[in-house]
């Protein structure tokens, strides 16, 4: 049972070049930013003059962060 649990908790983080703990921190950071972005979208829907570019900017930032993060890991793993 222990090897199965170890595999379940490590396969994906290892596939993106992270440990379980570093993946937990990174994914949690993304999660909180996405929650903030979602709330900003909701407030923008109600009050269109608020948070006009907040969510779209956050989406771009998160995408760039994820792509650059994985690209750096891929370069390190190849060397």
PDB file as gemmi writes it, atoms N, CA and C in Angstrom:
CRYST1    1.000    1.000    1.000  90.00  90.00  90.00 P 1                      
ATOM      1  N   UNK A   1       0.819  -1.204   0.000  1.00  0.00           N  
ATOM      2  CA  UNK A   1       0.000   0.000   0.000  1.00  0.00           C  
ATOM      3  C   UNK A   1       0.862   1.267   0.000  1.00  0.00           C  
ATOM      4  N   UNK A   2       1.931   1.269   0.775  1.00  0.00           N  
ATOM      5  CA  UNK A   2       2.793   2.448   0.867  1.00  0.00           C  
ATOM      6  C   UNK A   2       3.402   2.830  -0.485  1.00  0.00           C  
ATOM      7  N   UNK A   3       3.911   1.862  -1.275  1.00  0.00           N  
ATOM      8  CA  UNK A   3       4.450   2.244  -2.587  1.00  0.00           C  
ATOM      9  C   UNK A   3       3.386   2.863  -3.495  1.00  0.00           C  
ATOM     10  N   UNK A   4       2.156   2.358  -3.416  1.00  0.00           N  
ATOM     11  CA  UNK A   4       1.080   2.920  -4.225  1.00  0.00           C  
ATOM     12  C   UNK A   4       0.819   4.366  -3.830  1.00  0.00           C  
ATOM     13  N   UNK A   5       0.746   4.646  -2.534  1.00  0.00           N  
ATOM     14  CA  UNK A   5       0.535   6.022  -2.064  1.00  0.00           C  
ATOM     15  C   UNK A   5       1.696   6.917  -2.471  1.00  0.00           C  
ATOM     16  N   UNK A   6       2.892   6.405  -2.336  1.00  0.00           N  
ATOM     17  CA  UNK A   6       4.073   7.177  -2.724  1.00  0.00           C  
ATOM     18  C   UNK A   6       4.010   7.531  -4.207  1.00  0.00           C  
ATOM     19  N   UNK A   7       3.612   6.579  -5.022  1.00  0.00           N  
ATOM     20  CA  UNK A   7       3.485   6.803  -6.462  1.00  0.00           C  
ATOM     21  C   UNK A   7       2.401   7.826  -6.763  1.00  0.00           C  
ATOM     22  N   UNK A   8       1.253   7.698  -6.104  1.00  0.00           N  
ATOM     23  CA  UNK A   8       0.149   8.621  -6.333  1.00  0.00           C  
ATOM     24  C   UNK A   8       0.532  10.063  -6.018  1.00  0.00           C  
ATOM     25  N   UNK A   9       1.326  10.249  -4.975  1.00  0.00           N  
ATOM     26  CA  UNK A   9       1.686  11.600  -4.549  1.00  0.00           C  
ATOM     27  C   UNK A   9       2.954  12.133  -5.203  1.00  0.00           C  
ATOM     28  N   UNK A  10       3.664  11.301  -5.949  1.00  0.00           N  
ATOM     29  CA  UNK A  10       4.918  11.780  -6.527  1.00  0.00           C  
ATOM     30  C   UNK A  10       4.968  11.760  -8.051  1.00  0.00           C  
ATOM     31  N   UNK A  11       4.135  10.976  -8.715  1.00  0.00           N  
ATOM     32  CA  UNK A  11       4.220  10.876 -10.181  1.00  0.00           C  
ATOM     33  C   UNK A  11       4.086  12.226 -10.879  1.00  0.00           C  
ATOM     34  N   UNK A  12       3.004  12.930 -10.619  1.00  0.00           N  
ATOM     35  CA  UNK A  12       2.813  14.211 -11.306  1.00  0.00           C  
ATOM     36  C   UNK A  12       3.875  15.242 -10.915  1.00  0.00           C  
ATOM     37  N   UNK A  13       4.133  15.467  -9.619  1.00  0.00           N  
ATOM     38  CA  UNK A  13       5.191  16.437  -9.297  1.00  0.00           C  
ATOM     39  C   UNK A  13       6.526  16.093  -9.969  1.00  0.00           C  
ATOM     40  N   UNK A  14       6.888  14.816  -9.973  1.00  0.00           N  
ATOM     41  CA  UNK A  14       8.138  14.417 -10.631  1.00  0.00           C  
ATOM     42  C   UNK A  14       8.097  14.694 -12.123  1.00  0.00           C  
ATOM     43  N   UNK A  15       6.923  14.542 -12.736  1.00  0.00           N  
ATOM     44  CA  UNK A  15       6.818  14.752 -14.183  1.00  0.00           C  
ATOM     45  C   UNK A  15       7.026  16.209 -14.585  1.00  0.00           C  
ATOM     46  N   UNK A  16       6.847  17.125 -13.638  1.00  0.00           N  
ATOM     47  CA  UNK A  16       7.088  18.544 -13.924  1.00  0.00           C  
ATOM     48  C   UNK A  16       8.350  19.051 -13.220  1.00  0.00           C  
ATOM     49  N   UNK A  17       9.174  18.109 -12.754  1.00  0.00           N  
ATOM     50  CA  UNK A  17      10.465  18.459 -12.178  1.00  0.00           C  
ATOM     51  C   UNK A  17      10.397  19.036 -10.776  1.00  0.00           C  
ATOM     52  N   UNK A  18       9.396  18.627  -9.998  1.00  0.00           N  
ATOM     53  CA  UNK A  18       9.235  19.151  -8.641  1.00  0.00           C  
ATOM     54  C   UNK A  18       9.141  18.023  -7.637  1.00  0.00           C  
ATOM     55  N   UNK A  19       9.418  18.360  -6.388  1.00  0.00           N  
ATOM     56  CA  UNK A  19       9.132  17.436  -5.295  1.00  0.00           C  
ATOM     57  C   UNK A  19       7.680  17.636  -4.895  1.00  0.00           C  
ATOM     58  N   UNK A  20       7.183  16.761  -4.036  1.00  0.00           N  
ATOM     59  CA  UNK A  20       5.808  16.915  -3.569  1.00  0.00           C  
ATOM     60  C   UNK A  20       5.640  18.272  -2.881  1.00  0.00           C  
ATOM     61  N   UNK A  21       6.573  18.630  -2.004  1.00  0.00           N  
ATOM     62  CA  UNK A  21       6.464  19.882  -1.254  1.00  0.00           C  
ATOM     63  C   UNK A  21       6.544  21.102  -2.175  1.00  0.00           C  
ATOM     64  N   UNK A  22       7.475  21.110  -3.107  1.00  0.00           N  
ATOM     65  CA  UNK A  22       7.575  22.269  -4.007  1.00  0.00           C  
ATOM     66  C   UNK A  22       6.333  22.373  -4.892  1.00  0.00           C  
ATOM     67  N   UNK A  23       5.771  21.233  -5.293  1.00  0.00           N  
ATOM     68  CA  UNK A  23       4.539  21.245  -6.086  1.00  0.00           C  
ATOM     69  C   UNK A  23       3.383  21.770  -5.246  1.00  0.00           C  
ATOM     70  N   UNK A  24       3.306  21.365  -4.002  1.00  0.00           N  
ATOM     71  CA  UNK A  24       2.260  21.841  -3.098  1.00  0.00           C  
ATOM     72  C   UNK A  24       2.318  23.361  -2.967  1.00  0.00           C  
ATOM     73  N   UNK A  25       3.497  23.898  -2.780  1.00  0.00           N  
ATOM     74  CA  UNK A  25       3.666  25.343  -2.630  1.00  0.00           C  
ATOM     75  C   UNK A  25       3.301  26.072  -3.924  1.00  0.00           C  
ATOM     76  N   UNK A  26       3.813  25.586  -5.039  1.00  0.00           N  
ATOM     77  CA  UNK A  26       3.537  26.235  -6.329  1.00  0.00           C  
ATOM     78  C   UNK A  26       2.056  26.175  -6.677  1.00  0.00           C  
ATOM     79  N   UNK A  27       1.460  25.003  -6.556  1.00  0.00           N  
ATOM     80  CA  UNK A  27       0.042  24.845  -6.896  1.00  0.00           C  
ATOM     81  C   UNK A  27      -0.844  25.654  -5.953  1.00  0.00           C  
ATOM     82  N   UNK A  28      -0.483  25.722  -4.683  1.00  0.00           N  
ATOM     83  CA  UNK A  28      -1.259  26.526  -3.729  1.00  0.00           C  
ATOM     84  C   UNK A  28      -1.178  28.004  -4.071  1.00  0.00           C  
ATOM     85  N   UNK A  29      -0.012  28.449  -4.467  1.00  0.00           N  
ATOM     86  CA  UNK A  29       0.157  29.842  -4.866  1.00  0.00           C  
ATOM     87  C   UNK A  29      -0.728  30.169  -6.066  1.00  0.00           C  
ATOM     88  N   UNK A  30      -0.728  29.275  -7.055  1.00  0.00           N  
ATOM     89  CA  UNK A  30      -1.594  29.459  -8.224  1.00  0.00           C  
ATOM     90  C   UNK A  30      -3.057  29.478  -7.796  1.00  0.00           C  
ATOM     91  N   UNK A  31      -3.403  28.583  -6.894  1.00  0.00           N  
ATOM     92  CA  UNK A  31      -4.785  28.482  -6.432  1.00  0.00           C  
ATOM     93  C   UNK A  31      -5.272  29.783  -5.811  1.00  0.00           C  
ATOM     94  N   UNK A  32      -4.478  30.345  -4.922  1.00  0.00           N  
ATOM     95  CA  UNK A  32      -4.881  31.593  -4.260  1.00  0.00           C  
ATOM     96  C   UNK A  32      -4.999  32.742  -5.262  1.00  0.00           C  
ATOM     97  N   UNK A  33      -4.083  32.783  -6.222  1.00  0.00           N  
ATOM     98  CA  UNK A  33      -4.154  33.830  -7.245  1.00  0.00           C  
ATOM     99  C   UNK A  33      -5.399  33.659  -8.104  1.00  0.00           C  
ATOM    100  N   UNK A  34      -5.757  32.409  -8.411  1.00  0.00           N  
ATOM    101  CA  UNK A  34      -6.942  32.159  -9.222  1.00  0.00           C  
ATOM    102  C   UNK A  34      -8.223  32.499  -8.456  1.00  0.00           C  
ATOM    103  N   UNK A  35      -8.229  32.226  -7.162  1.00  0.00           N  
ATOM    104  CA  UNK A  35      -9.386  32.604  -6.342  1.00  0.00           C  
ATOM    105  C   UNK A  35      -9.549  34.122  -6.350  1.00  0.00           C  
ATOM    106  N   UNK A  36      -8.447  34.846  -6.164  1.00  0.00           N  
ATOM    107  CA  UNK A  36      -8.481  36.306  -6.212  1.00  0.00           C  
ATOM    108  C   UNK A  36      -8.989  36.783  -7.572  1.00  0.00           C  
ATOM    109  N   UNK A  37      -8.472  36.172  -8.654  1.00  0.00           N  
ATOM    110  CA  UNK A  37      -8.894  36.545 -10.005  1.00  0.00           C  
ATOM    111  C   UNK A  37     -10.374  36.276 -10.230  1.00  0.00           C  
ATOM    112  N   UNK A  38     -10.866  35.167  -9.699  1.00  0.00           N  
ATOM    113  CA  UNK A  38     -12.282  34.843  -9.820  1.00  0.00           C  
ATOM    114  C   UNK A  38     -13.158  35.837  -9.089  1.00  0.00           C  
ATOM    115  N   UNK A  39     -12.719  36.225  -7.902  1.00  0.00           N  
ATOM    116  CA  UNK A  39     -13.477  37.236  -7.149  1.00  0.00           C  
ATOM    117  C   UNK A  39     -13.452  38.583  -7.868  1.00  0.00           C  
ATOM    118  N   UNK A  40     -12.306  38.919  -8.439  1.00  0.00           N  
ATOM    119  CA  UNK A  40     -12.215  40.164  -9.205  1.00  0.00           C  
ATOM    120  C   UNK A  40     -13.156  40.113 -10.412  1.00  0.00           C  
ATOM    121  N   UNK A  41     -13.253  38.959 -11.076  1.00  0.00           N  
ATOM    122  CA  UNK A  41     -14.180  38.798 -12.213  1.00  0.00           C  
ATOM    123  C   UNK A  41     -15.623  38.972 -11.762  1.00  0.00           C  
ATOM    124  N   UNK A  42     -15.958  38.368 -10.639  1.00  0.00           N  
ATOM    125  CA  UNK A  42     -17.324  38.473 -10.129  1.00  0.00           C  
ATOM    126  C   UNK A  42     -17.671  39.918  -9.792  1.00  0.00           C  
ATOM    127  N   UNK A  43     -16.759  40.597  -9.113  1.00  0.00           N  
ATOM    128  CA  UNK A  43     -17.003  42.003  -8.792  1.00  0.00           C  
ATOM    129  C   UNK A  43     -17.079  42.854 -10.059  1.00  0.00           C  
ATOM    130  N   UNK A  44     -16.250  42.530 -11.042  1.00  0.00           N  
ATOM    131  CA  UNK A  44     -16.293  43.252 -12.314  1.00  0.00           C  
ATOM    132  C   UNK A  44     -17.639  43.038 -13.019  1.00  0.00           C  
ATOM    133  N   UNK A  45     -18.174  41.815 -12.912  1.00  0.00           N  
ATOM    134  CA  UNK A  45     -19.465  41.529 -13.543  1.00  0.00           C  
ATOM    135  C   UNK A  45     -20.563  42.398 -12.933  1.00  0.00           C  
ATOM    136  N   UNK A  46     -20.489  42.598 -11.628  1.00  0.00           N  
ATOM    137  CA  UNK A  46     -21.500  43.398 -10.928  1.00  0.00           C  
ATOM    138  C   UNK A  46     -21.238  44.889 -11.106  1.00  0.00           C  
ATOM    139  N   UNK A  47     -19.973  45.257 -10.972  1.00  0.00           N  
ATOM    140  CA  UNK A  47     -19.548  46.663 -11.072  1.00  0.00           C  
ATOM    141  C   UNK A  47     -18.534  46.769 -12.214  1.00  0.00           C  
ATOM    142  N   UNK A  48     -18.984  46.964 -13.451  1.00  0.00           N  
ATOM    143  CA  UNK A  48     -18.090  46.906 -14.607  1.00  0.00           C  
ATOM    144  C   UNK A  48     -16.952  47.915 -14.604  1.00  0.00           C  
ATOM    145  N   UNK A  49     -17.013  48.887 -13.736  1.00  0.00           N  
ATOM    146  CA  UNK A  49     -15.953  49.892 -13.661  1.00  0.00           C  
ATOM    147  C   UNK A  49     -14.816  49.457 -12.730  1.00  0.00           C  
ATOM    148  N   UNK A  50     -14.966  48.322 -12.050  1.00  0.00           N  
ATOM    149  CA  UNK A  50     -13.925  47.804 -11.160  1.00  0.00           C  
ATOM    150  C   UNK A  50     -13.155  46.663 -11.832  1.00  0.00           C  
ATOM    151  N   UNK A  51     -11.912  46.525 -11.504  1.00  0.00           N  
ATOM    152  CA  UNK A  51     -11.076  45.395 -11.922  1.00  0.00           C  
ATOM    153  C   UNK A  51     -11.156  45.130 -13.428  1.00  0.00           C  
ATOM    154  N   UNK A  52     -11.031  46.169 -14.214  1.00  0.00           N  
ATOM    155  CA  UNK A  52     -11.199  46.063 -15.663  1.00  0.00           C  
ATOM    156  C   UNK A  52     -10.163  45.131 -16.303  1.00  0.00           C  
ATOM    157  N   UNK A  53      -8.921  45.206 -15.873  1.00  0.00           N  
ATOM    158  CA  UNK A  53      -7.874  44.375 -16.467  1.00  0.00           C  
ATOM    159  C   UNK A  53      -7.237  43.411 -15.472  1.00  0.00           C  
ATOM    160  N   UNK A  54      -7.757  43.347 -14.275  1.00  0.00           N  
ATOM    161  CA  UNK A  54      -7.134  42.542 -13.224  1.00  0.00           C  
ATOM    162  C   UNK A  54      -7.079  41.063 -13.576  1.00  0.00           C  
ATOM    163  N   UNK A  55      -8.202  40.488 -13.912  1.00  0.00           N  
ATOM    164  CA  UNK A  55      -8.246  39.040 -14.166  1.00  0.00           C  
ATOM    165  C   UNK A  55      -7.506  38.645 -15.427  1.00  0.00           C  
ATOM    166  N   UNK A  56      -7.654  39.403 -16.485  1.00  0.00           N  
ATOM    167  CA  UNK A  56      -6.945  39.060 -17.724  1.00  0.00           C  
ATOM    168  C   UNK A  56      -5.436  39.171 -17.523  1.00  0.00           C  
ATOM    169  N   UNK A  57      -4.994  40.183 -16.792  1.00  0.00           N  
ATOM    170  CA  UNK A  57      -3.576  40.323 -16.485  1.00  0.00           C  
ATOM    171  C   UNK A  57      -3.067  39.177 -15.630  1.00  0.00           C  
ATOM    172  N   UNK A  58      -3.879  38.754 -14.680  1.00  0.00           N  
ATOM    173  CA  UNK A  58      -3.506  37.651 -13.802  1.00  0.00           C  
ATOM    174  C   UNK A  58      -3.410  36.341 -14.586  1.00  0.00           C  
ATOM    175  N   UNK A  59      -4.341  36.123 -15.497  1.00  0.00           N  
ATOM    176  CA  UNK A  59      -4.291  34.916 -16.329  1.00  0.00           C  
ATOM    177  C   UNK A  59      -3.012  34.889 -17.148  1.00  0.00           C  
ATOM    178  N   UNK A  60      -2.653  36.004 -17.748  1.00  0.00           N  
ATOM    179  CA  UNK A  60      -1.409  36.085 -18.532  1.00  0.00           C  
ATOM    180  C   UNK A  60      -0.198  35.828 -17.654  1.00  0.00           C  
ATOM    181  N   UNK A  61      -0.199  36.415 -16.463  1.00  0.00           N  
ATOM    182  CA  UNK A  61       0.917  36.245 -15.522  1.00  0.00           C  
ATOM    183  C   UNK A  61       1.050  34.775 -15.105  1.00  0.00           C  
ATOM    184  N   UNK A  62      -0.058  34.132 -14.781  1.00  0.00           N  
ATOM    185  CA  UNK A  62      -0.011  32.736 -14.365  1.00  0.00           C  
ATOM    186  C   UNK A  62       0.442  31.836 -15.511  1.00  0.00           C  
ATOM    187  N   UNK A  63      -0.043  32.106 -16.701  1.00  0.00           N  
ATOM    188  CA  UNK A  63       0.371  31.313 -17.864  1.00  0.00           C  
ATOM    189  C   UNK A  63       1.870  31.455 -18.103  1.00  0.00           C  
ATOM    190  N   UNK A  64       2.348  32.689 -18.125  1.00  0.00           N  
ATOM    191  CA  UNK A  64       3.782  32.913 -18.332  1.00  0.00           C  
ATOM    192  C   UNK A  64       4.607  32.229 -17.249  1.00  0.00           C  
ATOM    193  N   UNK A  65       4.166  32.340 -16.023  1.00  0.00           N  
ATOM    194  CA  UNK A  65       4.872  31.744 -14.901  1.00  0.00           C  
ATOM    195  C   UNK A  65       4.948  30.223 -15.048  1.00  0.00           C  
ATOM    196  N   UNK A  66       3.843  29.614 -15.427  1.00  0.00           N  
ATOM    197  CA  UNK A  66       3.826  28.161 -15.555  1.00  0.00           C  
ATOM    198  C   UNK A  66       4.674  27.707 -16.729  1.00  0.00           C  
ATOM    199  N   UNK A  67       4.575  28.380 -17.850  1.00  0.00           N  
ATOM    200  CA  UNK A  67       5.330  27.992 -19.032  1.00  0.00           C  
ATOM    201  C   UNK A  67       6.830  28.186 -18.793  1.00  0.00           C  
ATOM    202  N   UNK A  68       7.221  29.323 -18.238  1.00  0.00           N  
ATOM    203  CA  UNK A  68       8.640  29.579 -17.971  1.00  0.00           C  
ATOM    204  C   UNK A  68       9.171  28.609 -16.935  1.00  0.00           C  
ATOM    205  N   UNK A  69       8.372  28.324 -15.912  1.00  0.00           N  
ATOM    206  CA  UNK A  69       8.787  27.411 -14.840  1.00  0.00           C  
ATOM    207  C   UNK A  69       9.060  26.020 -15.415  1.00  0.00           C  
ATOM    208  N   UNK A  70       8.148  25.530 -16.230  1.00  0.00           N  
ATOM    209  CA  UNK A  70       8.324  24.196 -16.816  1.00  0.00           C  
ATOM    210  C   UNK A  70       9.439  24.194 -17.842  1.00  0.00           C  
ATOM    211  N   UNK A  71       9.603  25.280 -18.586  1.00  0.00           N  
ATOM    212  CA  UNK A  71      10.674  25.343 -19.585  1.00  0.00           C  
ATOM    213  C   UNK A  71      12.035  25.269 -18.916  1.00  0.00           C  
ATOM    214  N   UNK A  72      12.200  25.971 -17.797  1.00  0.00           N  
ATOM    215  CA  UNK A  72      13.474  25.931 -17.064  1.00  0.00           C  
ATOM    216  C   UNK A  72      13.747  24.532 -16.548  1.00  0.00           C  
ATOM    217  N   UNK A  73      12.725  23.855 -16.032  1.00  0.00           N  
ATOM    218  CA  UNK A  73      12.887  22.492 -15.519  1.00  0.00           C  
ATOM    219  C   UNK A  73      13.290  21.549 -16.639  1.00  0.00           C  
ATOM    220  N   UNK A  74      12.702  21.706 -17.825  1.00  0.00           N  
ATOM    221  CA  UNK A  74      13.015  20.836 -18.962  1.00  0.00           C  
ATOM    222  C   UNK A  74      14.470  21.019 -19.389  1.00  0.00           C  
ATOM    223  N   UNK A  75      14.967  22.254 -19.372  1.00  0.00           N  
ATOM    224  CA  UNK A  75      16.365  22.532 -19.743  1.00  0.00           C  
ATOM    225  C   UNK A  75      17.298  21.896 -18.726  1.00  0.00           C  
ATOM    226  N   UNK A  76      16.977  22.024 -17.453  1.00  0.00           N  
ATOM    227  CA  UNK A  76      17.816  21.452 -16.402  1.00  0.00           C  
ATOM    228  C   UNK A  76      17.854  19.933 -16.514  1.00  0.00           C  
ATOM    229  N   UNK A  77      16.685  19.308 -16.771  1.00  0.00           N  
ATOM    230  CA  UNK A  77      16.619  17.854 -16.864  1.00  0.00           C  
ATOM    231  C   UNK A  77      17.390  17.325 -18.073  1.00  0.00           C  
ATOM    232  N   UNK A  78      17.421  18.086 -19.186  1.00  0.00           N  
ATOM    233  CA  UNK A  78      18.136  17.643 -20.366  1.00  0.00           C  
ATOM    234  C   UNK A  78      19.644  17.647 -20.152  1.00  0.00           C  
ATOM    235  N   UNK A  79      20.127  18.574 -19.318  1.00  0.00           N  
ATOM    236  CA  UNK A  79      21.577  18.689 -19.083  1.00  0.00           C  
ATOM    237  C   UNK A  79      21.974  17.758 -18.015  1.00  0.00           C  
TER     238      UNK A  79                                                      
END                                                                             
